[in-house]
Amino acid sequence: MYRDKKTGQFRQCRVKSFTHNDDPMNDYAGSDVCAEIANDLRKKDLRDGCTECRREVAENASEPDVMARWDLRR
């Protein structure tokens, strides 16, 4: 859970609550679609202030261009 930057209310991480296994359409579409959906949710969470997503992306994105793509600054 994190506090939304805009509303000040506590929110649950969208990425953590996203389960693609429950949706048969995702099985049909393939894992690339699931990864794309997860990245879209992660971008929204980062914009709203999710500390878990920020830490996860920062750990995995060490290159400056990747950090800039995720709107993270060191």
C-alpha positions in Angstrom: 0.0 0.0 0.0 1.1 3.5 -0.7 -0.3 7.0 -0.4 -1.4 8.4 -3.7 0.4 11.7 -4.6 -2.8 13.3 -6.0 -5.5 12.3 -3.6 -3.6 11.5 -0.4 -5.5 8.3 0.0 -3.9 4.9 0.5 -4.0 2.6 -2.5 -3.0 -0.9 -3.2 -0.3 -1.5 -5.8 -1.9 -2.3 -9.2 0.9 -4.6 -10.3 0.7 -6.7 -7.1 -3.1 -7.1 -7.5 -2.9 -8.0 -11.2 -3.2 -11.7 -11.8 -3.2 -12.7 -15.4 -3.8 -16.3 -14.6 -7.5 -15.8 -14.0 -8.2 -14.4 -17.4 -8.5 -16.9 -20.2 -8.0 -14.2 -22.8 -4.5 -13.6 -21.6 -3.7 -17.3 -22.1 -5.0 -16.9 -25.7 -3.1 -13.6 -26.3 0.2 -14.8 -24.9 2.7 -13.6 -22.3 3.9 -10.5 -24.2 0.4 -9.0 -23.8 0.5 -9.7 -20.0 3.9 -8.1 -19.7 2.7 -5.1 -21.6 -0.4 -4.8 -19.3 1.9 -5.1 -16.2 4.2 -2.4 -17.5 1.2 -0.1 -18.1 0.0 -0.7 -14.6 3.5 -0.2 -13.2 3.8 3.2 -15.0 0.5 4.3 -13.4 1.7 3.1 -10.0 5.0 5.0 -10.4 3.1 8.2 -11.4 0.9 7.9 -8.4 3.8 7.3 -6.0 4.0 3.5 -5.4 7.2 3.0 -3.4 7.2 -0.8 -4.1 7.2 -0.3 -7.9 9.7 2.5 -7.7 12.1 0.3 -5.7 11.6 -2.6 -8.1 12.3 -0.5 -11.2 15.3 1.2 -9.6 16.8 -2.1 -8.7 16.4 -3.5 -12.2 17.1 -0.3 -14.3 20.7 0.8 -13.8 21.2 2.5 -17.2 20.5 6.2 -17.3 18.3 5.9 -20.5 16.2 3.2 -18.8 15.8 5.3 -15.6 14.7 8.2 -17.8 12.1 6.0 -19.6 10.6 5.2 -16.2 10.8 8.9 -15.1 13.2 8.0 -12.3 16.2 10.1 -11.3 19.1 9.0 -9.2 
